Amino acid sequence: MNIEVGHRPIVKSLLWPNENATRDFAVALANAPALRDAFIELQGELGAGKTTLVRHLLRALGVPGRVKSPTYAVVEPYELADLNLNVWHFDFYRFSDPREWEDAGFRDIFASSGLKLAEWPQKAAGFLPRADLIIHLEAVTEASRQVTLTAQTALGLALLQAVCRDPSVPGMQGGQDQPRDQP
């Protein structure tokens, strides 16, 4: 469930020098208690590292076996019995028919408890609820990523604070939250 906050979104900027930094961030995020019912949007161009981040996050949560991209299936569900947690990984890259939203039961999924991760959320604009946390990834070099984290709800702010307090999270730039006007 998304909890709205009465202030402007809070933004943090990070620089991940390599994939190990992506993994470290994912582990810190997996350890945040607020993650259980969060909706996280992953934004960025092709090759920015969205699916790589999701794979590291799912591994950190204990997903065994192969973690595949849901590009063609649109959604890949995971049931983590040990954590009593359901996770849905959406990839809306090929999403084009609004009827698909209702037919696939996405409205019900987003209304239920559990973690929702959405790549290419702009392709489902108008259907998705407000994300708790937006993670925007931009490739700087083949290995490094510029990352912008935007907390849009109280839950998103709790996630942002949890990863910022974790000493293993690399690349925190600046020590202050940067409020931004809402788009």
Helices and strands as residue ranges (DSSP letters): E 10-16, H 19-30, G 33-37, E 39-43, H 50-61, E 75-80, G 81-83, E 85-91, H 98-103, H 106-111, E 115-119, G 121-124, E 133-139, E 145-151, H 154-165, E 172-179
